[in-house]
Amino acid sequence: MENFKNIEQPEKIESMKTPEICVQEEKGVELLSLLFKAKNPEWGECNTPAARNIITYFEDNPISQETLNKIDVLLAEGTDEELLYWLVLTYGHDERLEAVENELKKNKSSMIDITSVKQKLFTALEAFSEEFSGSMLSEKIKEDTEIDILNRQKDIENATSRIRGLIEFFNPDIKTSNIKKIIFMPTNPIFKTNTGFSCNFSGEQFILSHIDNTDNQDHEFLHGIINPIVEKLSQKLTEEQKEKISKLVSGKLRRDYGEEYFSLLCEEFIRTYNDYFKKGEKPQSYENFIGNILKISEEEFQMFLNENNKLKEECKKSGVKNIEEFKNKLEEDFRKTREDKLQELIYKMYQEYSEKEDKENINFEKFILDRFPKEI
């Protein structure tokens, strides 16, 4: 009996509970987005009616160069937009400042003078607010925001159900991720429908994501689960493995997120689950990508080419003259921009993890910390 007592027992998982969900306006986020749009009409969304109204407004009512220069100074000093969106969550919320500063010091360069950046940022926002507040556009955005908040509040039950499902699958341990409250911000008319961002601190997660894009809402929530796991995983990976990650992902993902392995790995874990696995779909293969084109004859290709001037022009630029050259060009483009060997590997790991039955003693974190370094 004594020998059994000495056997090391697996550390018990303290599972995250389903967090409280609320909807809350963050004035600083709204002002910063509008200031970026006033500075650059091409920033963010440009094609929706709301975005076009904002562009037209600033064309007819330009913000003073003095105010725009205040944000230009920050960007010229090397401050990136992500840091500004983190800091702007403390606008009107001094109680968040210490937690936000701690997160920024942990995740951003320790050389950044956060106090100085915050002061310059808030000075720019105040100057912008003085010029913009009270305008017809300001009132219209306020009305749209109130409607968005009401609609989100009506849908909190569905949002809670989705979040609960994600938590049940990944079974995050509160020692790694312990989100107690999710604050959904109202739809920002300047953010594109398929984009968003999230920030986690003090047990709260702030999510900006379009009201109609529930997939993106789930994506942003999953950053709060996946990113801390990847931080732990980083300590187990060799430098060679980290370099390999950027080579295995698609060219498109590298183009969007750069060569740095951490962001690429977080995105791959989230996208593979959110875009494919949870929907019962598989990542795109070359055969899926090329589809029915494999069956097209030379005669059919030439006929289609003559009927489609845009395709004809593209083929002419690429030197493509027949169906075989067209297939070769498609394959070349697929291998260069879309092929994602890391996603294929992660998808298989999700399949293996989902088949595990002992969810009391193993969660996604434990599984991936053990399996990924062996497979990469």
C-alpha positions as CSV (number, residue, x, y, z in Angstrom):
1,M,0.0,0.0,0.0
2,E,2.9,2.4,0.8
3,N,4.2,2.0,-2.7
4,F,0.9,3.1,-4.3
5,K,1.0,6.3,-2.2
6,N,4.3,7.2,-3.7
7,I,3.1,7.0,-7.3
8,E,2.9,10.5,-8.7
9,Q,-0.7,11.4,-9.5
10,P,-1.5,13.6,-12.5
11,E,-2.0,17.2,-11.5
12,K,-5.7,17.9,-11.3
13,I,-7.2,20.3,-13.9
14,E,-9.1,23.3,-12.4
15,S,-11.3,24.0,-15.4
16,M,-12.3,27.5,-16.3
17,K,-15.9,28.4,-15.7
18,T,-18.1,30.0,-18.3
19,P,-17.4,33.7,-17.9
20,E,-19.9,36.5,-17.4
21,I,-20.6,38.2,-20.7
22,C,-21.6,41.9,-21.0
23,V,-21.7,44.6,-23.7
24,Q,-20.0,47.9,-23.0
25,E,-19.0,50.9,-25.0
26,E,-15.3,51.9,-24.8
27,K,-15.1,55.5,-25.9
28,G,-11.4,55.6,-26.2
29,V,-11.4,52.8,-28.8
30,E,-14.1,54.6,-30.8
31,L,-12.2,57.9,-30.8
32,L,-8.9,56.3,-31.7
33,S,-10.4,54.4,-34.7
34,L,-12.1,57.6,-35.9
35,L,-8.8,59.5,-35.5
36,F,-7.0,56.9,-37.7
37,K,-9.7,57.3,-40.3
38,A,-9.5,61.1,-40.2
39,K,-5.8,60.8,-40.8
40,N,-6.0,58.2,-43.5
41,P,-9.3,57.6,-45.4
42,E,-8.0,54.2,-46.6
43,W,-7.5,52.9,-43.0
44,G,-9.8,50.0,-42.1
45,E,-13.2,49.6,-43.7
46,C,-13.9,51.7,-46.8
47,N,-16.8,50.0,-48.7
48,T,-19.8,49.9,-46.3
49,P,-22.3,52.7,-46.2
50,A,-21.3,53.7,-42.7
51,A,-17.6,53.7,-43.7
52,R,-18.3,55.8,-46.8
53,N,-20.3,58.3,-44.7
54,I,-17.3,58.7,-42.3
55,I,-14.9,59.2,-45.2
56,T,-17.2,61.8,-46.8
57,Y,-17.6,63.6,-43.4
58,F,-13.8,64.0,-42.9
59,E,-13.4,65.1,-46.5
60,D,-15.9,67.9,-45.9
61,N,-14.9,68.6,-42.3
62,P,-11.1,67.9,-42.1
63,I,-9.6,67.5,-38.7
64,S,-6.9,70.2,-38.1
65,Q,-3.3,69.2,-39.0
66,E,-2.3,70.2,-35.5
67,T,-4.5,67.4,-34.1
68,L,-3.4,64.9,-36.7
69,N,0.2,65.7,-36.0
70,K,-0.2,64.5,-32.4
71,I,-0.9,60.9,-33.5
72,D,1.7,61.2,-36.2
73,V,4.3,61.9,-33.5
74,L,3.5,58.6,-31.7
75,L,3.6,56.5,-34.9
76,A,6.9,58.2,-36.0
77,E,8.4,57.2,-32.6
78,G,7.8,53.5,-33.4
79,T,4.6,53.0,-31.4
80,D,2.5,50.4,-33.1
81,E,-1.3,50.5,-33.4
82,E,-1.8,47.4,-31.2
83,L,-0.1,49.1,-28.2
84,L,-2.3,52.2,-28.7
85,Y,-5.4,50.0,-28.6
86,W,-4.3,48.4,-25.4
87,L,-3.5,51.7,-23.8
88,V,-6.7,53.4,-25.0
89,L,-8.7,50.9,-22.9
90,T,-7.5,53.0,-19.9
91,Y,-9.1,56.1,-21.3
92,G,-11.5,57.1,-18.6
93,H,-10.6,54.0,-16.7
94,D,-7.6,54.7,-14.4
95,E,-8.4,51.5,-12.4
96,R,-7.2,49.5,-15.4
97,L,-3.9,51.3,-15.9
98,E,-1.7,49.1,-13.7
99,A,-2.9,45.8,-15.2
100,V,-2.6,47.1,-18.8
101,E,0.9,48.5,-18.1
102,N,2.0,45.1,-16.7
103,E,0.7,43.3,-19.8
104,L,2.4,45.7,-22.1
105,K,5.7,45.4,-20.2
106,K,5.4,41.6,-20.5
107,N,4.5,41.5,-24.1
108,K,6.1,44.6,-25.6
109,S,9.5,46.1,-25.5
110,S,10.5,47.1,-22.0
111,M,12.2,50.1,-23.5
112,I,8.9,51.8,-24.3
113,D,8.0,54.7,-22.0
114,I,4.4,53.7,-21.5
115,T,3.6,56.7,-19.4
116,S,4.9,59.1,-22.1
117,V,3.0,57.2,-24.8
118,K,-0.2,57.3,-22.8
119,Q,0.1,61.0,-22.2
120,K,0.6,61.8,-25.8
121,L,-2.2,59.5,-26.9
122,F,-4.7,61.0,-24.5
123,T,-3.7,64.5,-25.6
124,A,-4.4,63.5,-29.2
125,L,-7.8,62.0,-28.3
126,E,-8.9,65.0,-26.3
127,A,-7.9,67.4,-29.2
128,F,-9.8,65.2,-31.7
129,S,-12.8,64.9,-29.4
130,E,-13.1,68.6,-29.1
131,E,-13.3,69.0,-32.9
132,F,-15.5,66.0,-33.6
133,S,-17.9,65.7,-30.6
134,G,-21.3,67.2,-31.2
135,S,-21.2,66.8,-35.0
136,M,-24.0,65.1,-36.9
137,L,-21.7,62.1,-37.6
138,S,-20.9,61.8,-33.9
139,E,-24.6,61.7,-33.1
140,K,-25.3,59.1,-35.8
141,I,-22.5,56.9,-34.5
142,K,-23.9,57.2,-31.0
143,E,-27.4,56.1,-32.2
144,D,-25.9,53.1,-34.1
145,T,-23.9,52.2,-31.1
146,E,-27.0,52.2,-28.8
147,I,-28.8,49.9,-31.3
148,D,-25.8,47.6,-31.5
149,I,-25.6,47.3,-27.7
150,L,-29.3,46.4,-27.4
151,N,-29.1,43.8,-30.1
152,R,-26.0,42.2,-28.5
153,Q,-27.7,42.1,-25.1
154,K,-30.6,40.2,-26.7
155,D,-28.1,37.7,-28.0
156,I,-26.1,37.1,-24.9
157,E,-27.6,33.7,-24.3
158,N,-26.4,32.5,-27.7
159,A,-23.0,34.0,-27.1
160,T,-22.8,32.3,-23.7
161,S,-23.7,29.0,-25.3
162,R,-20.9,29.3,-28.0
163,I,-18.3,30.3,-25.4
164,R,-19.3,27.4,-23.1
165,G,-18.8,25.0,-26.0
166,L,-15.3,26.3,-26.7
167,I,-14.4,26.0,-23.0
168,E,-15.7,22.4,-22.9
169,F,-13.6,21.4,-25.9
170,F,-10.3,23.0,-24.8
171,N,-10.9,22.6,-21.0
172,P,-8.6,25.4,-20.1
173,D,-7.0,25.3,-16.6
174,I,-7.5,28.4,-14.6
175,K,-3.8,28.4,-13.7
176,T,-3.1,29.2,-17.4
177,S,-6.3,31.0,-18.5
178,N,-8.9,32.3,-16.2
179,I,-11.2,34.6,-18.0
180,K,-14.0,35.6,-15.6
181,K,-15.7,38.3,-17.6
182,I,-16.0,39.0,-21.4
183,I,-16.7,42.6,-22.4
184,F,-18.0,42.8,-26.0
185,M,-17.5,46.2,-27.5
186,P,-20.1,47.6,-29.9
187,T,-19.5,47.1,-33.6
188,N,-16.9,49.6,-34.9
189,P,-17.9,50.9,-38.3
190,I,-14.3,51.5,-39.2
191,F,-13.2,47.9,-38.6
192,K,-13.7,45.4,-41.4
193,T,-16.4,42.7,-40.8
194,N,-13.8,39.9,-40.7
195,T,-11.3,41.6,-38.4
196,G,-11.2,42.4,-34.7
197,F,-9.0,42.3,-31.6
198,S,-9.0,41.2,-28.0
199,C,-7.1,42.2,-24.9
200,N,-6.9,40.1,-21.7
201,F,-6.0,41.4,-18.2
202,S,-7.2,41.1,-14.6
203,G,-9.4,38.2,-15.5
204,E,-11.3,40.2,-18.1
205,Q,-11.3,39.9,-21.9
206,F,-12.2,42.9,-24.1
207,I,-13.4,41.8,-27.6
208,L,-14.0,44.1,-30.5
209,S,-15.7,42.1,-33.3
210,H,-18.6,42.7,-35.7
211,I,-22.0,41.8,-34.3
212,D,-22.8,39.6,-37.3
213,N,-19.5,37.7,-37.4
214,T,-19.8,35.1,-34.7
215,D,-16.9,33.2,-36.1
216,N,-14.6,36.1,-35.5
217,Q,-16.0,36.6,-32.0
218,D,-15.1,33.0,-31.2
219,H,-11.7,33.6,-32.9
220,E,-10.9,36.6,-30.6
221,F,-12.1,34.7,-27.5
222,L,-9.8,31.8,-28.3
223,H,-6.8,34.1,-28.2
224,G,-7.4,34.2,-24.5
225,I,-7.1,30.4,-24.3
226,I,-4.5,29.6,-27.0
227,N,-2.0,32.5,-26.5
228,P,-1.1,31.5,-22.9
229,I,-0.7,27.8,-24.1
230,V,1.7,28.9,-26.9
231,E,3.7,30.9,-24.3
232,K,4.3,27.7,-22.4
233,L,4.9,25.8,-25.6
234,S,7.6,28.3,-26.6
235,Q,9.7,27.2,-23.6
236,K,9.7,23.6,-25.0
237,L,10.6,24.4,-28.6
238,T,14.1,24.6,-29.9
239,E,15.2,27.6,-32.0
240,E,15.3,25.2,-35.0
241,Q,11.7,24.2,-34.4
242,K,10.6,27.9,-34.1
243,E,12.3,28.7,-37.4
244,K,10.6,25.6,-39.0
245,I,7.1,26.9,-38.0
246,S,7.4,30.0,-40.2
247,K,8.5,27.8,-43.1
248,L,5.5,25.4,-42.7
249,V,2.7,27.9,-42.7
250,S,1.1,29.3,-45.9
251,G,2.7,32.2,-47.7
252,K,-0.5,34.2,-47.1
253,L,-0.3,33.8,-43.4
254,R,3.3,34.9,-43.4
255,R,2.4,37.9,-45.5
256,D,-0.4,38.9,-43.0
257,Y,1.5,38.2,-39.7
258,G,5.2,38.2,-40.6
259,E,7.9,35.6,-39.9
260,E,7.7,35.6,-36.1
261,Y,6.7,32.1,-34.9
262,F,4.6,33.1,-31.9
263,S,1.9,35.0,-33.8
264,L,1.9,32.4,-36.6
265,L,1.5,29.5,-34.2
266,C,-1.4,31.2,-32.2
267,E,-3.2,31.9,-35.5
268,E,-2.7,28.4,-36.8
269,F,-4.1,26.8,-33.6
270,I,-7.1,29.1,-33.6
271,R,-7.9,29.1,-37.3
272,T,-7.5,25.4,-37.7
273,Y,-10.0,24.8,-35.0
274,N,-12.4,27.7,-35.7
275,D,-12.4,27.7,-39.4
276,Y,-12.4,23.9,-40.0
277,F,-12.4,21.5,-37.1
278,K,-15.4,22.8,-35.2
279,K,-17.4,22.8,-38.5
280,G,-16.5,19.2,-39.4
281,E,-14.5,20.4,-42.4
282,K,-10.9,19.7,-43.5
283,P,-8.2,22.3,-44.4
284,Q,-8.1,23.0,-48.1
285,S,-6.1,20.6,-50.2
286,Y,-4.7,21.2,-53.7
287,E,-7.4,18.9,-55.1
288,N,-10.2,21.0,-53.4
289,F,-8.6,24.2,-54.5
290,I,-8.4,23.3,-58.2
291,G,-11.8,21.5,-58.1
292,N,-13.5,20.8,-61.4
293,I,-10.7,22.5,-63.4
294,L,-8.9,19.1,-63.4
295,K,-11.8,17.7,-65.6
296,I,-11.8,20.5,-68.1
297,S,-10.6,19.7,-71.7
298,E,-8.4,21.9,-73.8
299,E,-11.4,22.8,-76.0
300,E,-13.5,23.8,-73.0
301,F,-10.6,25.9,-71.6
302,Q,-10.1,27.8,-74.9
303,M,-13.8,28.4,-75.2
304,F,-14.0,29.7,-71.6
305,L,-10.9,31.9,-72.2
306,N,-12.5,33.6,-75.2
307,E,-15.7,34.3,-73.2
308,N,-13.9,35.8,-70.1
309,N,-11.7,38.8,-70.9
310,K,-10.4,39.2,-67.4
311,L,-9.1,35.6,-67.3
312,K,-7.8,36.0,-70.8
313,E,-5.8,39.0,-69.8
314,E,-4.4,37.3,-66.7
315,C,-3.3,34.3,-68.7
316,K,-1.7,36.5,-71.2
317,K,0.3,38.2,-68.5
318,S,1.3,34.9,-67.0
319,G,2.3,33.4,-70.4
320,V,-0.4,30.7,-70.0
321,K,-1.6,29.3,-73.4
322,N,-3.3,26.0,-72.7
323,I,-5.1,24.1,-70.0
324,E,-2.0,22.2,-68.8
325,E,-0.1,25.5,-68.3
326,F,-3.1,26.8,-66.5
327,K,-3.2,23.9,-64.1
328,N,0.6,24.2,-63.5
329,K,0.2,27.9,-62.8
330,L,-2.7,27.2,-60.3
331,E,-0.6,24.6,-58.6
332,E,2.4,26.9,-58.4
333,D,0.2,29.6,-56.8
334,F,-1.3,27.1,-54.4
335,R,2.1,25.9,-53.2
336,K,3.4,29.4,-52.9
337,T,0.5,31.1,-51.1
338,R,-2.1,28.6,-49.8
339,E,-0.4,25.3,-48.9
340,D,-0.2,25.1,-45.2
341,K,1.7,22.0,-43.9
342,L,1.5,23.2,-40.3
343,Q,-2.3,23.5,-40.5
344,E,-2.4,19.9,-41.7
345,L,-0.3,18.8,-38.7
346,I,-2.4,20.7,-36.2
347,Y,-5.6,19.4,-37.7
348,K,-4.5,15.8,-37.1
349,M,-3.6,16.8,-33.5
350,Y,-7.1,18.1,-33.0
351,Q,-8.5,14.8,-34.3
352,E,-6.4,12.9,-31.9
353,Y,-7.2,15.2,-28.9
354,S,-10.9,15.0,-29.6
355,E,-10.8,11.2,-29.3
356,K,-9.3,11.4,-25.8
357,E,-11.8,10.2,-23.2
358,D,-10.0,11.1,-20.0
359,K,-10.9,14.8,-20.0
360,E,-10.6,15.1,-16.2
361,N,-6.8,14.5,-16.3
362,I,-6.0,15.8,-19.8
363,N,-6.9,19.0,-21.5
364,F,-5.8,20.6,-24.8
365,E,-2.9,22.4,-23.0
366,K,-1.4,19.2,-21.5
367,F,-2.0,17.3,-24.8
368,I,-0.4,19.9,-27.0
369,L,2.6,20.6,-24.7
370,D,3.4,16.9,-24.9
371,R,2.6,16.2,-28.6
372,F,3.6,19.3,-30.5
373,P,7.3,19.3,-29.7
374,K,7.5,15.7,-30.8
375,E,5.8,16.3,-34.1
376,I,7.1,19.6,-35.4
